[in-house]
């Protein structure tokens, strides 16, 4: 499931929806649920929905937002920025992400101590958490994320499955992982 809203000009929207649609229309037929999220309340609502057992066929939470160190950024109706910390997100996800993957498709959201990400893995039960530790170019990150989502389809969502994905990413898309400062932490 991908959720996010890239704010900016109302005339031109920037979205990862095209990436998801392409993967869905490929031979892989990757299913997805896409939601535009503009408020903290909407984000919390859809995360609670995603963690329900009836949505277990959608094991990837792809959070496509603007971001900064340890948070994602939303805008309120009045145009002021609202940040949601990763601590707040993982409070919602406690114990609800068994065999699930969480990806932050946002600048710097994972620019934090590795022990913190390991704490999130343990508390949520997620098999992996990934994202970027620096600012990223939207086009480059979109190309990389399409490949990353493609690679995730090839393995079970287990520790060994995610390790295989990680190795392939660095072998076949090493330019992107380095340029984008991509990180992927897995359950120990």
C-alpha positions in Angstrom: 0.0 0.0 0.0 1.4 3.4 -0.9 0.2 6.5 0.9 1.4 10.0 0.3 0.8 13.5 -1.0 3.5 15.4 -2.7 2.6 19.0 -2.1 3.4 21.9 -4.4 1.7 23.4 -7.4 -1.9 22.4 -7.9 -1.3 22.5 -11.7 1.2 19.7 -11.6 1.2 16.8 -9.3 4.1 14.6 -8.5 3.1 11.1 -7.5 4.5 7.6 -7.4 1.2 6.3 -8.6 2.6 5.9 -12.1 5.3 3.6 -10.7 2.7 1.5 -9.0 0.5 1.3 -12.0 3.4 0.2 -14.2 4.3 -2.6 -11.8 0.6 -3.6 -11.6 0.4 -3.7 -15.4 3.6 -5.7 -15.8 3.8 -9.4 -16.0 4.2 -9.4 -12.2 0.7 -7.8 -11.7 1.8 -6.3 -8.4 -1.4 -5.3 -6.5 -1.5 -2.0 -4.7 -3.8 0.3 -2.8 -3.0 4.0 -3.3 -4.1 6.8 -1.0 -3.5 10.5 -1.1 -2.8 11.7 2.5 -2.9 15.4 3.4 -3.5 15.3 7.2 -2.2 13.5 10.2 -5.6 12.1 10.9 -5.8 10.6 7.4 -2.4 9.1 7.8 -3.3 7.5 11.1 -6.6 6.3 9.7 -5.0 4.5 6.7 -2.2 3.0 8.7 -4.7 1.5 11.1 -6.6 0.1 8.1 -3.4 -1.3 6.6 -2.5 -3.2 9.8 -5.8 -5.1 9.8 -5.6 -8.8 8.9 -7.8 -8.3 5.9 -5.0 -6.2 4.3 -2.2 -8.8 4.8 -2.1 -9.3 1.0 -0.5 -5.8 0.9 2.6 -6.3 3.0 4.5 -3.3 1.8 3.9 0.1 3.4 5.3 2.6 1.0 5.3 6.1 2.6 5.9 8.6 -0.2 6.1 12.1 1.4 8.5 14.9 1.8 10.7 14.2 4.8 13.4 15.3 7.1 15.5 13.6 9.8 13.3 11.2 11.7 10.0 12.3 10.2 7.7 12.7 7.3 6.1 16.0 6.3 2.4 16.9 5.6 0.6 20.1 5.1 -2.4 21.3 7.0 -5.3 23.1 5.3 -3.7 26.4 6.3 -0.6 25.6 4.4 1.7 25.2 7.4 3.9 22.2 7.5 3.0 19.4 9.9 5.6 16.8 10.7 4.9 13.2 11.9 7.9 11.7 13.7 8.9 8.1 13.1 8.4 7.6 16.8 4.7 8.5 16.4 4.4 6.2 13.3 5.9 3.3 15.1 3.7 3.7 18.1 0.8 3.0 15.7 2.6 0.0 14.2 3.6 -1.7 17.5 3.3 -5.5 17.0 1.3 -5.1 13.8 3.8 -5.6 11.0 4.7 -9.3 11.1 6.1 -10.3 7.6 5.7 -6.7 6.4 8.1 -4.2 4.9 8.1 -0.5 5.6 9.7 1.8 3.1 10.1 5.6 3.5 10.1 7.1 0.0 11.1 10.4 1.5 14.2 12.5 2.0 16.2 11.9 5.2 13.4 10.1 7.1 15.9 7.4 8.1 18.7 9.9 8.9 18.9 8.6 12.4 20.9 6.2 14.7 20.8 2.6 13.5 19.8 1.5 17.0 16.6 3.5 16.6 15.7 1.7 13.4 16.5 -1.6 15.1 14.1 -0.6 17.9 11.4 0.1 15.3 12.0 -3.3 13.7 11.6 -5.0 17.0 8.6 -3.1 18.3 6.6 -3.3 15.0 7.6 -6.8 14.0 8.5 -5.7 10.5 10.9 -7.8 8.6 12.6 -4.7 7.1 12.6 -0.9 7.1 14.1 1.0 4.3 14.5 4.5 3.0 17.0 7.3 2.6 19.4 9.1 5.0 19.9 12.2 2.7 17.9 14.4 0.3 17.0 12.5 -2.9 16.2 13.5 -6.5 12.6 12.6 -7.1 13.1 11.1 -10.6 16.1 9.0 -9.5 14.4 7.8 -6.4 11.2 6.9 -8.4 13.3 4.8 -10.9 15.1 3.1 -8.0 11.9 2.5 -6.0 10.3 0.8 -9.0 13.2 -1.6 -9.2 13.2 -2.1 -5.4 9.5 -2.9 -5.4 10.1 -5.3 -8.3 12.9 -7.1 -6.4 10.7 -7.4 -3.3 8.3 -9.5 -5.4 10.9 -12.2 -5.9 11.3 -13.2 -2.2 9.3 -14.2 0.8 9.1 -11.5 3.5 11.5 -13.3 5.8 15.0 -12.3 7.1 16.7 -14.4 4.4 14.4 -13.1 1.7 15.2 -9.5 2.6 18.9 -10.3 2.7 18.7 -11.6 -0.8 16.8 -8.5 -2.0 19.5 -6.3 -0.3 22.3 -8.2 -2.0 20.7 -7.9 -5.4 20.0 -4.2 -5.0 23.6 -3.5 -4.2 24.9 -5.7 -7.0 22.5 -4.6 -9.7 21.6 -1.1 -8.7 24.7 -0.1 -6.7 24.8 3.3 -8.4 21.3 4.2 -7.1 21.9 2.8 -3.6 25.0 4.9 -3.2 23.8 8.0 -5.0 20.5 8.1 -3.0 22.1 7.0 0.3 19.6 4.2 0.5 19.5 2.1 3.7 17.7 -1.1 4.5 17.6 -2.6 8.0 16.4 -6.1 8.6 15.2 -8.0 11.6 18.0 -9.6 13.5 
